[in-house]
Amino acid sequence: MLSINNKLKNLKLQKITNIYNKSSPSSTIHVYNNHNNNNNKNKDNNFITFSKTNFFNQNLYLESYKKVNYCKKKGGGNNNNNNNNNNNNNNNNNNNNNNNNNNENDEIEKVEIIEKDDLIVPLSRELLQFDNASNRRKDWPLNSEVVIYPSNSVNFIGTTGPINLGHQFVTRLVPNASGKTFLGLFLYKDVYRNSNQIGKTMDSIHNVGVLAQVTLSLSGIYYFETTKRIRIKEVQNGQFPFIVTVEPLLNNEQELKDPKIPALMEKINQLSLKYKKLYPDIYTISSVSFQNQIQVIDNPDYYLSAVINYYGLNYPDECQKILETQSVIKRLEMLHDLILNEQPLLALQQKIAKELDDKTMAYKNKLLLTEQLKKLKGLLGNETDEKEKTIEKYQNKLAALTLISESSKKVIQDEINKLSTIDPSSSEYSTLKNYVEWLTNLPWGIYSPEYFDLKHSKMVLDSDHYGLEDIKQRILEFISVGHLKGTVQGKILCFIGPPGTGKTSIAKSIAKALKKEFFRFSVGGLFDESEIKGHRRTYVGSMPGKIIQALKLTQTSNPVILIDEIDKIGKRNQGDPSSALLEVLDPEQNSSFVDHYIDTPYDLSKVLFICTANSNQDIPAPLFDRMEIIRLPGYVEEEQIQIVKDFIIPKTYIDCGVKPDQLSISDDVIKQIVKFYSREVGIRELEKLIEKIMRKTALKLVNGTADRVDITLDNLEQYLGIPSYTSDRYYDVTPIGVVNGLAFNKKGGATLYIESTAEEIQKPLSSLPPQPTSSSSSSSSSSSSSSSSSSSSSSSSTTTASIQNQSNSPLEPTIKITGNLGDVMSESSSIAYTFAKNFLFELDPKNTFFSNHNIHLHSPQGNIPKDGPSAGVTMVTSLLSLALNEPVKNNLGMTGEITITGKVITIGGVKEKTIAAKRSGLTSLVFPINNRINFEELPTYIKNDIDVLYANEYKDVFEVAFPNKKYLLNNLKTF
């Protein structure tokens, strides 16, 4: 469409009057023009009238534009007639109708815009000129211009249906002189259908489409009806949606008289009737009658559209070729070939429809026969309703629950009564049936008999586990209390120890010793509290929690339930499973435990709950407070050797299918495996090593390369490779500044070396002013700023811990700490450094080592985080070894927290640390005096070959660590 010219700017709109009377047969919008503000005589000559029949287009016209086009009529024929008409208009308003009639066919000339504040939105510039020839055609768009609406399918003449028009299309719909609006429907090209630029360029659509008239229903839905084939002639704008000038593609009038056209249409009719006989099941779905609604069409264009829609031919490219073909005969021939090629697909559809019909008929027959069978049984007096059977079953189950409480029994009875009133075909019936099923299957009031035989219990524990004498003793004590009390209720045991130490298997042994049912579930990584307390029945797929599931599975109300990995339970804002466990594990609350799904109290007070964890630090405090802790520190070397011989090897024979006469493993080999191939305090790694030997043996037996395999020290590396460990000890003879400490973590005990070295402070020449050291700030010029910079450098270090005394002297000694130490251990190093300086001053006031040296204290294996206070005495001893230039006693290990005044206080993990010391070959240990009882409770085979000293103050440690310097202790002040 053409754009507005500057010469139109002098035209202004003076007044717009919209008159719409629903009761009148027509409604008009008058648009007036005034060339001169003082001359209003000619206003009635310049107006445009829109028909009421298409009034929605007027609304679109008004709502979509703030600028409006108006028409100035140009005189046609004789100018004198126009003057006369104007004069008549000035004299008498009754002549307006005559003037309008005389000028009805005049050419529309100019357009103009209204003022800024008007409520009508602007017309696009492309709609500012009108073509007189197209304006007189009611079935053709104004000025032969339409908005392109890209489509995914091909539309033919006569196609109707709803269309989704966005704002960008609606605002460009402009009615022609008769009030009709049109769109151009064009198909996307194949290469652009999956492109991001689809519809954004004119290259993405075909050049031939159809003209569609658009109407708006009372419900606000747009509908279209295709009327003509059109071809794009010229593009009027360069952006989407495109506005184009189109021309019609008309049929050849002479060709329409050709007898081939009806002959081809009849040929297609006969082919369609043949398909209908061959594939009748397909056509039963369609509501269109081919013979009555399509075969009677004589217009070729409408016939093409009807046949294609009847078959649902979704072939855009082929249908586009038909649309673009000018010859009617060729279009019909192409349609015939297209239908002919549909036969294989129709045959497949017929097969699928036949199978579906057979299944439907079989289902209907089954229902019919079922109903007939019910009637026959009723006549014979044997009628039984499935619903009645279900109700009877639940009533019998409820009657069998003789020990159930009256309140719970009433709940179940009410639910059964409710179930009897619901139709079995409803969804509520299955939900309620599932709920009643759970209620009636729980072991209400059913308990396993209590069994407290100590001999049987001891036999079970000894047969299932080697060693762990203190643990077994504690379990036997627990069972003895139950024997006297008559029940084990009210206790929640929690086994804490490293992985592979037998926590879960001990729980199974307890259930076996008590002759009770056992159920285990893990809460590691559990975030949903519904897993503990169940889902509410309002949710789809809801079910009870793990506790209720355990009772249903074990069919007893006093089983042994193991809650595994309780230290790894999850937590989030939506729910806290650890809080849900409080009601379960609290003896004061679990007698009336309410599961969200069951929604009635259940007594859990007789259930024996056992929990397992690797560390008590990760167990939520409220849960930890309700548990009785039993620690499993792990196995020493002697225990592991015996476990491998008596438990792991026989079990692995069965698991791997190797017979004992096909493989032998000597005792020396077992000792070698325990000592140099595994360092964990559990047995899982040892089990994997034995399985590896069995697998390699099985391979040799199957390949036929050996009939029997003997594992010795000479060929052990062929099966397990080079030993993974040699020794925890770094030094055969302990050097100066090195002390062997003892540590404890989740995996058990381990040795922890503390190493320290010194760097002498270089004093400046007496003639020169003191120079700042590396620990001072190079930019400091005064003593106060030097001290501040030094302190800042110390506190801002991220890779090492630096402790410095704030002083005006730039030569103040420092200590640097490395080794991936935690906050507590870093504080211990600070305490140790302070105490070591004071203790050395008391021992030997003349020793100025710490005043003249910078210290670097390090703990090896920096990739392993280390923390805890028990390395205090070890750090002090390492620093004093440097200061006295005296090595620590060989084969000595120590542990203990030290205070700033030199007191040695209690630590944890005595057994684990003792096991680690034995594994490293240490013969002397130093423990705090308050840990004496912990060491003396250890089994004899662990305490053998170890000399222990108990320290109350650090001077006790000094006496053992530096036997050649004991005389210095005489210099200590006594109070």
C-alpha angles and dihedrals in degrees: 000000000000123000126234120272127225090244089070093062093085089064114092134184114236104181141004120196121184113196117184121166115177092203094053121084093238140028126206139197110206118203114189132198128204122190092182126035090215095049115071096154098100098047094106091060094062112063142110125216126210123201121248091221091074097033094143088070089056089053090050088046092054099038096046102052137048090191119059132199118231131184129238110199117228118214114258124204111348122022091206090064089055091052091049091050091051091051091049090051090055093050103038131016091203090077092064093092092053092050091050091050092048092051096041094111096040118127118260108237121173143018134204142181131246129231123294095250096055117116095231119097121230123273114232115262091242091068097057098099129054130206112226095209095052091040091066093054114089094194097048131075122255112275088355089279126134138172113248115238108191114218136194093219137045118256123203132198112292097028114140134181147113120303130199108229119186125208091264090062098038093055090057098049109111123177124231123232092287092051097253123137126208141197131194113232111204130173124241115245115249096243091054100045095093096033127109089229093060111143093001096099133039089237090070096068135059120254096234124062142135134277113238127195112219125212133177120226125216089255091061097254121133119227130190136204121191114225111166144016111246139186127211109250104173137357113232101189137026103225138068126302091044124215114208140178110240137192127206123253102219127190120248106260091211092051091052087064092055111116090220090077097064089039092056092045090052090048090055089047092054092047091051092049089050091053090049090057094044096045107026096156091066096056095049088074094056118083092204119097109217095200097046102035109026108024091058094058111108099178107095094211095052090041091057092052094046095050094046092049090046092058095035092231101191098184105123099185095046092045091048090055089053090049093050095048110103098201115083091206093054091048091054092046091052090049091051092052090047092053091045090057090053093072097093091050092047090051090053092047089050090053093050092046090049092052091048091049091050092052091048092048092048091052092049091049090051092052091047093049091046092054091046090051091052090052092049092049089049091053090049092047094245098107113144123175119218090221091052090051090054093049091047091051093053092046090054091049091050091049090053091057095085096159097052119118119254093243093053091044091053091051092053093046092051091052092050090051090050090050091055091059097052125090111247091226094062123095091233090062095063092045093051092043091055090050093051089047090059093045095051095043096055116103096245107190093348114133134176112239115264114251120189107167109152094196092052091045093050091048091052093048093047093047093050100040138033119213119350089119094163091051092049090048091052091050092049089051089052091051091047091056089051090051092055094041095042094232141047094220121130096043128102112190120204121192112204121188147112120295117282097024095117104260096142094041091051089055089053090049091053091054089048092049091050091043092233134138115267129215127176132191131165126228095189108135091001111153103164117082088199087076086067103033101024134239124288113255092240089077123085111251093014119166139169124277127262094271094058090042089055092053092049092048096047094039092216133097095219107051127142108257119194116204102197128204094009091164090064097054113137130235135196140160095264094057144351115216091189089062090049089054091058092076091046097050100035108098090206093057109029094075087081102031113169119204114204092231099042090041094194129093119269126189113239096163093105093052116106107221119199122184132192131204140163095220135016091214092075097047112103109255097236090054094044090054091060097051136085106226122221114179124212105197095183138249131306122223095268092052093048092051091052093045091052091051099043104031117013101046096047091046093048091050088062096041094051098037094238117141121226091240090057097055135031128185117193124222091246090056091051091051090049091051093048094046104040108019102045134040102172121110090226129067105240095096091048089051090053091050093052090048089052090055090048093051093051089047091051090052092054092047093050094044089051093235091124138017094197134016125208116193113212136164089262097058100028093101090058088065104032104020127224114345111270094214134034105174140327089229118095095188132041089198115034111237127214114289095019124110129176110230130184126234138185130209140156092286094051135262128339140173116257119198120209114201128185135179135182137226119200115235111241109228118215124242113277092237094057128066115255113279121220116255125228091268092059126079113264091213095057116109102175132052093244094052090046091055092048092049092050092052092048092050090052096051097043098056112117102182100043136028113237123192117193134170111234107239139144091244116093089207097066110140118247138197123219121201123204137164106089094284122178128232096269093048091048089054089050090055090053091050091046092051093050093046093045092055092049094043092050091050090055092046096046118002090189093061107098096172097126092047093056103038140064112223129218114194118190139178114204125234094052092183090070116076113232130193141153139091100256095092093070098102090043092056093047091050092049092052093047090049088060094044094048093037087229126130120230120253111281120253090019124138127182142182134179143116116255128208127215089260095050103261116147109219137190125295134184136239098049094159094046092048092047090052090050091049092052091048090054093048098248114158102185127052135183118210131172111265091243089063093061093103092050091056096043091054091060118106115268094244089060095048094046117114093011124114111205129198121191116214126204096172132016093256087069089057092046091054091057098038097048108031091166091057099048090112089070090067088074088072093061117112115246123211 
